[in-house]
């Protein structure tokens, strides 16, 4: 699925073989056979994804070019004044790439981890803003309420997927059902309610049901309907663990979000370790659990991965010391080799340099953020498993100190995973207010107290970062304290091009 996410964000190299272009008289079945035999899966999935963004394809991104995919190609051709042969030529290819890119950027399509349910989904952050938690998940809504997206988790209530499907697929006096499909471990239902179109998708793992719903007014259909197709295909309901219960367990009729995290074995005896770094590092005891069906069959092509962000126009980036301090070689982005490294082990900071300008430096605040302030953690978590694109999670500043009043750290509630280390923590004005570095060693705390802590993560305070930069003569950009706050998508858009994956080779 997450290879599909990579295609969604980055695929532009759709191409067809010369044989395809030489068969204008081919029958649909022959044409489908030619596509499936003569092009690779990445091409076919990318084609379906882009045709979904243009509103021509509704279906699974399975890479199987059948009747629905061929009809989508011909519909696209006919709508744009081309001969509807079903065969892709260069002019169609260029137009498809251009229009699909415009569609996804126009809605602000962003993969987001939902802390409330543990799901990961694509959100149209230019259309709908985060309105906070509900009793069963989280909700995003447009300013005029014409679009609403909600994540939902139902757990430990005795509800089954088939039982929920039976209820939701049955029309009521106020709700019609246009289509419903039960796939065994998932289902979708769509229709209309109170004049609005709606779409729901749910999946189950045991007694844990997770899903999302989208509803929208008729005049938003052109923008939202294509998004729904893509979001449904890329929805990963069990990407992570949810946060603390939203409803008490002793309310038998309520939707319960109880967290039942199994203790990992063989993590070492370091029960007194205060922090577990947010990196892929087998020497660090931590509680970053990867669901069993997502564990890759082969080792990743790198030893560790983290994140970093530009701090100067001459190629310097800031990251964590633990990301790069044991590497034989460090790479940034798509393959830029780091030529210089400066380490501050005490504050877990590192400067890395590539020999070219990568973009605009992020502005760094001179002050700590305020207690309770909204913040965003940006980076590239679990890059060997999840999407290669930038990941954004939202939270707030829970404390201005780390464990045991450690002044080097801020405590944050934004979820972080292996690979987030070294990424910027920003406020809603796009100012860097910390460097993501660690999360609480929940195993050690559980062993000591019998209770599993939730949403306790840490970032290095901005003052430590600016002092490190100044000590090494880096001309970084100072943030304007009067800069107004913006929306989450606007703040993300302002900084996203200056954040890169950092890959440690041979560590």
N, C-alpha and C positions, 0 to 999 in steps of 0.2 A: 504493500500500500504506500509506503513512504518513498519508494522509488517513483511512484506516481506523483507524489508531492514535488519531487525534484523536477519531474517533467513539467508539472504545472507552473513552476516558478521560472524555469530556465530553458526549457526545450525550444530551440529555434532551428535546429538542424534537421527538420523534417525533409526527407528526400525520397524520391521514387526511382526505381531502376529504369534503365532504358527500355526493358521489355514491357514495362507497364505502359509507357507512353506510346508503344507501337501497337496497342490493341484496342483501338477505338470501337471496334465492332463486337467486343466481348460481351457475352450475356452476363447478367448479374452474378450467377453462381460461378462462372468462370473468372469473373473479375474479383470476387471475394477470394477464390482460391489463389489467384495470382498475388493479391495483397498479403495473404497469410503465409504464402510460401516464399515470396521474394522480398519481403521487408522484415525487419526485426521487431521484436516486441516493444522496444522503446519507441520506435516510430509509430506503431499502431496505437499504443496507449496515449502518446502525445497527440496524435491526430484526434482521437476521441475526446480528449480533454479540451483541446482548442475548439472543436466543433460544439462542445457543450457551452463554452464561454460565449460563442457567437449565437447561441440559442437554437442551433440546428440539431443537436444530438441529445437524446434523453436515454440514458442507459448506463450500464456498468463500464468502467474503464478496465476492461479485461483483455484488451489487445486482440480480440477476435473480431475481425472485420466481416460482419454478416449483413443481413438485409437492412437492419436499422442504421448501421454505420454507412452503408452505401447510399441509403436514402438521405442521410444527413449531408453527405458530400454533394449529391445531386441538388438537394434543396439549397445549399449554400451557393452552388454554381448558378442556379436559376435566379435566386434573389439578387445576384450581382451581375446579371446580364451575360453570363457565360453559357456555353452549350453544356447542358446537363448530362454529361457522359458518365460521370462517376470516376473519371480518371483525373488525377491531380497533375497539373502542369505548373510551370514556374510562376506565371502570373497569379494563379489561384493560391499557390503556396505563400507567396509574399503577402497577399491580401489577408489570408487566414491568420498568419502570424501577427500582422499589424492589428487587425480587429480584435483578436483574442487578447493580445497584450493590453489594448485599450480597455477592454471590458473588465479584466481583472484589476488593473490599476485604478480604473474609475470607481470601483466599489471599495478600494482599499483592502483587497484580499490579504489576510494575514493569518498564519497558523498560530494558534494561541492555546496554551495549557490552561485549563479551567481548574483552579484549586478546589472549588467546591465539590466537583464530582470526580476529579481525576481524569476526565476525558480531554482529548486534544481535538480541536476542530478548526476549520477555516471560518473566519469571521469577516464580514464586510465593514471594516472599522470606519470607512468614510460615510457609511449610511446609518450605522447604529452604534451608540455609545454604551459603555458599561454602566448599568444602573444598580449594580450591587447584587447581593445574595438574596435568594428567596428561601422558603422552607425546604426546597428540594434541589436547589442548584444555584444558577446565576442567570441574570437576564440582561440583555442588550436591547436598547430601544432607540428609535430615531426621535428627533426633537418634537416632531408632530405626531408621534405615536402611530405612524402609518406602517412601520416595520417593527416587528418584535421577534427576537431570537432568545430561546431559553434552553439551558442545559438542565437535565433532570437525572436524579439518581434515586432509585427505590431499592432499599436493601433491608434484609432481616425482617421483612413484614409478612412473609409467607406468600407474597405475590409471585406468580410465575410469568414467564414471557408469553406463553400461550394464553394465559388468563387475561393479561393486559391487552394482548392483541384482540381477543374476543370482545372486550369492552370497547376498545377504541375503533374497531372496524365496523361497529354497529352504528348506523345513523340514528340521530335523535331529532326531536322537533326543530332544534336550532342548528344542527350540524349535519351536512351531507357528506357522504363518502364516495369519492369518484374512483378511487383505486386503493386496493390493499393487497399486500403480498407478504406471506409468512415464509421465511427461509430456514426455519428450524432453530437457528441461533440468533436470528435477527428478524425484524419486520419493518415495513414501511406502510404508512397510511397517509393519504392526502385527500383533500376535498375543500369544502367551503363552510365557514361558520360566521354568522352575522355579516354576510356580504364580503368577508375577507377570505382569501385563499390561505390554506394551511398545509404544512407538510410535517410529518413526524417520523423519526427513525429511532428504533431501540435495538439493543443487543443485550445478551445475558451471559454471565459467567457464574454458574451456580445460582444462588439466590440474589446475586448482585445485578440489577438491571440499570443500564445507563443509556441515555438517549438525548435527543434534542428536538425541538419544534421550532418552526418558522411560520409566522403569519404576516400577511401583508395586504394592503389595499390594492384594488385593481390597477390603479394608475402607476404602481411600482412594479408591475409584473415584468416589464421589459428588462429591468435591472436585476430583480431579485430571483426570478425563475431560473436563469442560467446559473446564478450563484448556488442555488439550492442543489442542482444536479452535481456540481463540483464538490460542494461541501458534503453531500451524502456519500460520495465515493471516497473522500479523504478522511471521513470521520473515524477516529480511533478511540472508542469508548474506554479502553483499559490502558491508556498510555501511562497513567501514573496512579498514585494513591490519592484518595480524597483527603480533605482536611478534617478537622474534628467534627463530630456529629452536629448536624443542623437541627435535628429533632431528637428529643430525649427517647431513650430506648424503652422507657416504661409507658410510652403512649402507644398502645397496641394498634390504633388505627391510623397512626401518622406514618409518613414516609420517613424511614430512618436512614441516616448516613453514617452508621457506626463503622469505625475503622478497625479492622481486625488484621493487624500486620504480624506476620509470622516472623519470629526471630531467626536470623540466619545463623548457621553453624560455621565453625572454622574461621571466624574473623580475627582470631588472635586473642591474646589475653590482655590487650591494652584497654582495660575497662576504665582506667582513669584518664584516658585521652579526652580532652575537652572539645576538640573540634575534629570533624572528619572533612577533609578538603573536597571541594566539588570538582574533582578531576577523575579521570579514569586511571587510577593508580593502584595496582594490587597490593602495594606495600602499606597503604593507608587503610586501617579498619574503618569501614563506613557502612551506612545503611541504604545505599543506593541499590534498590532491588529492581532487577529487570524481569518482567513477567516471563514465565517459562517459554511461552510460544514466540517470544520475540528475541530470544538469545540466538545470535548468529551461529551458523554451522561452522564457520571458519574464523580464524583470528583476524582482527582488523589489521589494515595495512599500516598502522602506526601504533606506538606504545601508549601514548597519552595524547589527549587533545584538550585544549582550553580555548579561551577567547582573548581578544585584545582589542584596543582601540587607539586610533591615531591621536598623538599629542603634539606633533609638530609637523610642519610642512616639508621637512627634509627627510622623512621616512622613519621617524621614531614612533613606536607604539608602546603602550603600557599594558602589562599583564601581571600575573602572579609569579612569584619566584618558584613555587612548587610545580608550575606548569613546564618550566624550561630549564631548571637548574641541574638536571641529570641527563641532558640530551647530547647526543653526538652531532645532531643537526636539527635546526628548527626551521619550519616552513610557515609562511603566512599566506592566507587566502588560497589561491589556486596554484601556488608553487613558488612564490617569492622566497628566496633563501635569506635567512637572517645572517648578516655579516658581523654584527656586534651585539653583545649582551652585557648588561649591567645588573647585578643582583643586589637586593636589599633583603637578606634572609630574616632579619628581625621583624620587619613589617610585611614580609611575604609579598614584596613587589619586585618587578623586573622591567627593565627597559630593553626593548629589542629593536634593531634597526635593519631596514631593507634599503637597498641602494637605488631607490627611486621614490618619487612622491606618490603616495597612494590616495591622497584626497585631503579634505579639510579636517583640521584637528578639532576635537570636541572641546567645548569650553568647560573649565573645571571651576567649581565653586570654591571660594575661600573659606566658607563656613559649613558647619554641619547642617544637615536638614533639620527641620523641626520635628519634635516628637509627634507621631501620628500622621505625618505628611505622606501623601500618596507618592509612590515611587514605582519605577519600572526597572526590571532586571533584563538585560539583553545579552544574548550570546548564542552559542552553538552547542546545546546539550546533546549528549548521546549521539554524536554525529555519525558513528559507525552503524547506528540502528535507525534513528529517526531521520527526518528531512535534513538536507544539507543547508537549508535556508535559515535566515536569522529567526530566532525564537524570542518572543516577548512574554513576560509574565508580570502581573501587577500585584502590588501589595502596599504595605505602609511601613513606616519606621516604628517598630515596636519598642525600641529602647535606644538611647544614645550611648549605651555602653555594651560591651560584650560580657561573656561569662565572668563571674567574680569581679565585676566592675572594671573589666579590661578596657582601658580608654582607647586602645587602638582600633576598636571595632564598633560598628553599629549593628543592632539586631533588627532584622527585617522579616516580614511575613511573605514576601514574594517567593514562590517556589523556585528552587534551583536544583539542578541535576549535574551529574558528571559532564564536564565540558563547559559549564557556565563560568568556571574559574577565570578570573582576569577580565571578564566583561564589565562594562560600565553599569553602575546604578545611577539612573537619572531621575530628576524630578519632572514635572509636567511642563516646565519651561525648556526642557532639553539640556539642562545643566548637569554635569557629572557631579554627583554628591557622594560617591563612594565607588569602591572596586569590589565586585563580588568575589568572595574567597572561600567560604566554608558553610557547612551546616552542622547543627548539633549532632554529636554521636548518640543517636537515639538508643542504640543497643546498650551502651554504657549506662545511660540514664535509666533505661528500663531495668537493667540488672540491679541497679542501686536502689530504685524506688518502686519498681513494679508497675510503673505507669509510662506509657509511650508518649513523648512530647510531640506536639504538632506545630508545623509552620514556624520553626525556629531556625533561621538562617542568618548569615553574617556577611557584612561588607566592611572593608577597610575604610576608615574615615577619610574624607577628602584632604584634611590637613596633612596627613602622612604622605599622601600622593604628591601634593604640591611641594612639600619639603624635599622629597626625593628627587623630583624634577629640577628644582632650583639648585640642589647640591651638585647635580650633574650638568648644569649649564643648558638645560633644555628650555627653549623659548616657547612655553606653552601658552594657550589662550585662556585668559581670565574671564570668568563668567560675570555677566552683568546682573547684579542682585535685584535690579528693578524690572527685569524681563518678565512679562506677564505669563501666567500659566495658560496652557493650551489643552486641547483634547488629547486623549491617548494616541489616536492615529496621527495627529499632527506632530506631537512630540516625538513619536517613533520615526516618522518620515524625516524629521529634521536631523536625526543622528544615524540612521540605519546604514548609510553608505560609508561611514567611518569606523565600522566594527567588523572584525575579521576573525575567522577561525585561526587558531595557532596550533600547529601540529608538531609534536616532539617525536623525532625519529631516533631510535636506538637508545632510548633512555633506560 
